[in-house]
Amino acid sequence: MIDELESRIASLRDVATKGDLELAKLALQKEIEQVRLSLQKEIEQVRLSLERRIEEVKASVVKWVVGLLVLQTGVIVSMIALVR
């Protein structure tokens, strides 16, 4: 019987108290908030990077379109001149 009580007492040492659980909860909440802030910063950096890249691509597309329009106009003018 004493051995049984000693084994129960030994297993109770591993039981967390309400205070232990509250401390763990607060620590986890703090860690979650830190991770959330870190992710928000990373997401903002990626968003800005994508916006910058999109603007670069837009400018490149506009240059190509303008160049093709000039070329197309030249071809049309040349064809009209050849037909006359």
Residue, then its C-alpha position, 0 to 999 in steps of 0.5 A: m500500500i505504501d508503495e502504491l501511494e509513493s508511486r501516485i505521489a511520484s506521478l503527481r509531481d509531473v502534474a501542471t498547476k493552474g499557474d503553470l498552465e497560465l504561464a505557458k499560455l501567456a508565453l505561447q500568446k507572446e510567441i504567437e504575437q511575435v511570429r504574427l508581427s514577423l510575418q506581417k513585416e515579411i508579407e509587406q516586404v514581398r508585397l512591395s517587391l512585387e509591386r516594384r517588379i510589376e511596375e518594371v514589367k509594365a514599363s517594359v511592355v509599354k516600350w515594346v508596344v510603342g516600338l511595335l507600333v512605330l515599326q507597324t506604321g513604318v511597314i504600312v507607310s512602305m506598303i502604301a508607297l510601293v502600291r502607288 
